[in-house]
Amino acid sequence: MQDRFRRISVTLFVGISLIIPTACSKVLPTGDTVGSVYPVPTSIDTTGTADVSAALNAFIRSVPDGNTIVFPRNARYRIESTISLVDRNNLIVNGNGATFFATTDGSGATPMGPGDIQWRWPRHRDQVAVWNGSNVVLRNLTVKGANPNGGTQESSFVAAFEAQAGVEFHGSVNSRLENCTISDTYGDFVYIAHNADGTVVRNCTMIRSGRQGITVADGINTTLDHNNLSYIARSAFDLETYVGEWSVINTRITNNTVGPTRLDIVASKGEGDVSDVLYAYNHHVNVPMQIKNSGFVGRRHDWSIIGNTSDHTFGSPHGSIRMFQTDHILVKDNYQPLQSGRSPQQLATEFYRCTDVVETNNQFPFM
């Protein structure tokens, strides 16, 4: 039966071990500051009138590692290029309620940042980029892109600018994004890749993307917790390993609230491994829970989908949860209404060539 789609209504519970992330190196404390405090000079325009990308980048480079940068409260900074933190360690950036916004797609701006960002500019014009380094914390800031049509409509996605993330973590270790707001991006709200390790995105509000919500394309030990995401052009959480050398391992997506999303809530395609995934206690508001794990090659393992709820009826030719070639799956304590009256009857879950699948105590009522 492994070579056919199957729907499991009730299955005896068997032991499945949940993978709990472990820190791979020391992380900064969760306090407000570390080291000395470096206030951003008021000589850098705080009204949003002038493009201050170059001035902000120069100031950030001047602050030694092991310290804290604090912006003026509720300042407004126009940034048409990328604010880059490259090879930085033990650095806290406290936005103090400041807003960093773009008014253009970057076509007329001076390319700034690492070579990967400048290549094919402005396709990869991130608003903020954390590149390599370790223990970089971004908190209490608002990042606003220049996409006038961000959201769930067809016009939200613009291929020429699809890699413009609000914040990108590229190869960094134990970096955090906390208490931030990201909106109106041409690309993803947050993009995590190039073997980033220990990234945490917590207590953030994100609205109106042009591509995905949060992407983990190549990263380990990632935590996405207590965020609010809505009006997403593609998938809310994209675990997509584009090439076989990339992997997404030990990802915890917990306690988030997800609003209108055009495609899947969790999408996991690609050639690389995506395993040890926990999707738990997330709330879906005005959108059904839709999870699809469909790697192109090889097998994946240890996916746990626990305690999630939705207030929106799911209707599709496929199941709300679809898993392909995955070993050790636990689907437990979820609530997802299904559309009644479909022919054939609406499926709740589908598993193709999967082993050790356990479904227990879920509610999939027809409505």
ZAMARGU-4260 file (C-alpha; in steps of 0.2 Angstrom, whole numbers, plus 5000, padded with zeros to 4 digits):
<rodrens>
0) 5000/5000/5000 | 5015/5012/5001 | 5014/5015/4982 | 4997/5023/4983 | 4989/5038/4991
5) 4980/5033/5007 | 4969/5042/5019 | 4971/5036/5037 | 4956/5039/5049 | 4962/5031/5065
10) 4979/5023/5069 | 4986/5016/5085 | 4999/5027/5093 | 5017/5021/5091 | 5032/5029/5098
15) 5039/5043/5088 | 5054/5053/5095 | 5053/5072/5093 | 5069/5081/5088 | 5072/5096/5100
20) 5085/5109/5094 | 5101/5111/5104 | 5111/5126/5103 | 5128/5123/5094 | 5137/5138/5102
25) 5135/5152/5115 | 5121/5165/5111 | 5119/5182/5117 | 5108/5185/5132 | 5090/5191/5129
30) 5093/5208/5138 | 5092/5225/5129 | 5111/5228/5128 | 5128/5221/5126 | 5144/5230/5129
35) 5144/5249/5126 | 5129/5258/5118 | 5132/5267/5102 | 5118/5279/5098 | 5115/5282/5079
40) 5120/5300/5076 | 5106/5313/5073 | 5116/5320/5059 | 5109/5305/5048 | 5092/5311/5042
45) 5078/5304/5053 | 5063/5311/5043 | 5063/5299/5029 | 5067/5313/5016 | 5084/5308/5010
50) 5091/5291/5006 | 5103/5287/5020 | 5108/5269/5015 | 5126/5274/5013 | 5127/5284/5029
55) 5119/5270/5040 | 5130/5257/5032 | 5146/5268/5036 | 5140/5270/5054 | 5136/5252/5057
60) 5153/5247/5051 | 5161/5259/5063 | 5154/5251/5078 | 5165/5237/5085 | 5158/5220/5088
65) 5152/5216/5105 | 5142/5231/5107 | 5124/5238/5105 | 5118/5251/5092 | 5102/5261/5097
70) 5092/5271/5085 | 5082/5287/5089 | 5065/5283/5095 | 5052/5281/5081 | 5064/5289/5068
75) 5061/5286/5050 | 5075/5281/5038 | 5073/5280/5019 | 5084/5266/5012 | 5084/5263/4994
80) 5099/5251/4995 | 5103/5237/5007 | 5108/5239/5025 | 5122/5226/5028 | 5129/5218/5043
85) 5143/5207/5036 | 5154/5196/5047 | 5148/5204/5063 | 5148/5196/5080 | 5140/5199/5096
90) 5130/5214/5090 | 5113/5220/5095 | 5104/5232/5084 | 5089/5240/5094 | 5078/5250/5082
95) 5069/5258/5096 | 5053/5259/5085 | 5062/5266/5070 | 5056/5263/5053 | 5067/5258/5038
100) 5058/5260/5021 | 5060/5260/5003 | 5051/5271/4990 | 5057/5263/4974 | 5061/5245/4968
105) 5080/5250/4969 | 5083/5251/4950 | 5090/5269/4952 | 5099/5266/4968 | 5118/5262/4971
110) 5121/5244/4973 | 5127/5240/4991 | 5131/5225/5001 | 5139/5208/4997 | 5142/5202/4980
115) 5127/5190/4979 | 5116/5205/4983 | 5124/5217/4970 | 5123/5203/4957 | 5109/5206/4945
120) 5104/5221/4955 | 5090/5226/4960 | 5083/5208/4960 | 5091/5204/4977 | 5090/5221/4985
125) 5086/5216/5003 | 5081/5229/5015 | 5092/5222/5028 | 5105/5208/5027 | 5114/5199/5040
130) 5129/5190/5031 | 5139/5177/5040 | 5145/5181/5058 | 5137/5176/5074 | 5125/5182/5088
135) 5118/5197/5078 | 5101/5203/5086 | 5089/5214/5077 | 5075/5220/5087 | 5061/5233/5089
140) 5062/5240/5071 | 5050/5241/5056 | 5055/5237/5039 | 5044/5242/5024 | 5047/5237/5006
145) 5041/5246/4991 | 5029/5234/4984 | 5013/5243/4981 | 5003/5227/4978 | 5009/5215/4991
150) 4997/5202/4997 | 4987/5188/4989 | 4983/5195/4972 | 4991/5190/4955 | 5000/5207/4954
155) 5009/5204/4971 | 5022/5194/4963 | 5035/5203/4952 | 5048/5191/4946 | 5061/5205/4943
160) 5062/5209/4961 | 5057/5192/4969 | 5073/5190/4979 | 5070/5207/4989 | 5068/5201/5006
165) 5064/5212/5021 | 5077/5203/5031 | 5090/5190/5025 | 5100/5179/5036 | 5114/5172/5025
170) 5126/5159/5034 | 5124/5167/5051 | 5125/5158/5067 | 5113/5161/5082 | 5106/5177/5075
175) 5089/5183/5080 | 5075/5194/5074 | 5063/5200/5088 | 5048/5211/5090 | 5050/5218/5072
180) 5037/5222/5059 | 5040/5219/5041 | 5028/5223/5027 | 5026/5227/5008 | 5041/5217/5002
185) 5043/5212/4984 | 5051/5196/4990 | 5049/5186/5006 | 5047/5194/5023 | 5062/5184/5030
190) 5074/5173/5020 | 5086/5161/5029 | 5099/5151/5019 | 5117/5146/5016 | 5119/5135/5031
195) 5112/5147/5043 | 5112/5139/5060 | 5102/5144/5075 | 5091/5157/5068 | 5077/5163/5078
200) 5062/5174/5072 | 5050/5178/5086 | 5036/5190/5091 | 5036/5198/5074 | 5022/5205/5063
205) 5023/5203/5044 | 5010/5208/5032 | 5009/5209/5013 | 5023/5200/5004 | 5027/5198/4986
210) 5033/5180/4987 | 5034/5169/5002 | 5031/5173/5021 | 5047/5165/5029 | 5059/5155/5018
215) 5071/5142/5026 | 5081/5137/5010 | 5097/5130/5019 | 5098/5131/5037 | 5098/5120/5053
220) 5091/5123/5071 | 5079/5136/5065 | 5065/5143/5077 | 5050/5153/5070 | 5039/5156/5085
225) 5025/5168/5090 | 5024/5178/5074 | 5009/5185/5065 | 5009/5183/5046 | 4996/5188/5034
230) 4992/5192/5016 | 5006/5182/5008 | 5008/5180/4990 | 5014/5162/4990 | 5017/5151/5004
235) 5018/5156/5023 | 5032/5145/5027 | 5043/5139/5013 | 5056/5125/5017 | 5063/5124/5000
240) 5080/5117/4996 | 5083/5122/4979 | 5098/5111/4976 | 5103/5094/4983 | 5118/5101/4993
245) 5106/5112/5003 | 5096/5105/5018 | 5084/5111/5031 | 5086/5101/5047 | 5078/5103/5064
250) 5065/5117/5061 | 5052/5122/5074 | 5037/5132/5068 | 5027/5135/5083 | 5013/5146/5091
255) 5011/5157/5075 | 4996/5165/5069 | 4994/5164/5050 | 4981/5174/5040 | 4976/5175/5021
260) 4989/5165/5011 | 4988/5162/4992 | 4996/5145/4992 | 5001/5132/5005 | 5004/5136/5023
265) 5019/5125/5023 | 5027/5121/5007 | 5043/5110/5006 | 5049/5105/4988 | 5067/5105/4981
270) 5081/5092/4979 | 5089/5093/4997 | 5084/5085/5013 | 5070/5093/5024 | 5069/5083/5040
275) 5066/5085/5059 | 5051/5097/5056 | 5040/5102/5070 | 5024/5112/5065 | 5014/5114/5082
280) 5001/5125/5090 | 4999/5137/5075 | 4982/5146/5072 | 4976/5149/5055 | 4963/5163/5053
285) 4953/5165/5038 | 4964/5152/5029 | 4964/5133/5030 | 4979/5123/5036 | 4987/5116/5020
290) 5004/5107/5022 | 5013/5099/5007 | 5030/5090/5009 | 5036/5084/4992 | 5054/5083/4989
295) 5060/5079/4972 | 5073/5065/4976 | 5077/5054/4991 | 5068/5052/5007 | 5064/5063/5022
300) 5060/5059/5040 | 5053/5065/5056 | 5039/5077/5053 | 5027/5081/5068 | 5011/5091/5065
305) 5003/5094/5082 | 4989/5105/5090 | 4986/5117/5075 | 4969/5125/5072 | 4960/5133/5058
310) 4943/5143/5057 | 4942/5141/5038 | 4935/5126/5028 | 4947/5117/5017 | 4941/5111/5000
315) 4953/5104/4987 | 4955/5088/4976 | 4969/5084/4988 | 4971/5082/5007 | 4974/5096/5019
320) 4991/5087/5024 | 5000/5079/5010 | 5017/5070/5013 | 5028/5061/5000 | 5042/5049/5003
325) 5044/5053/5022 | 5047/5041/5036 | 5041/5044/5054 | 5026/5056/5053 | 5015/5061/5068
330) 4999/5071/5065 | 4990/5074/5082 | 4977/5085/5090 | 4974/5096/5075 | 4957/5104/5070
335) 4953/5108/5052 | 4936/5109/5045 | 4933/5100/5028 | 4921/5106/5014 | 4906/5094/5013
340) 4897/5089/4998 | 4912/5086/4987 | 4913/5071/4975 | 4924/5062/4979 | 4923/5066/4997
345) 4936/5078/5003 | 4952/5070/5010 | 4960/5076/5027 | 4977/5068/5024 | 4987/5060/5010
350) 5003/5050/5012 | 5012/5043/4997 | 5026/5031/5000 | 5027/5036/5018 | 5031/5024/5033
355) 5028/5024/5051 | 5013/5036/5050 | 5003/5040/5065 | 4987/5050/5066 | 4978/5052/5083
360) 4965/5063/5091 | 4963/5075/5076 | 4946/5083/5071 | 4942/5085/5053 | 4923/5089/5053
365) 4913/5091/5037 | 4905/5108/5036
</rodrens>
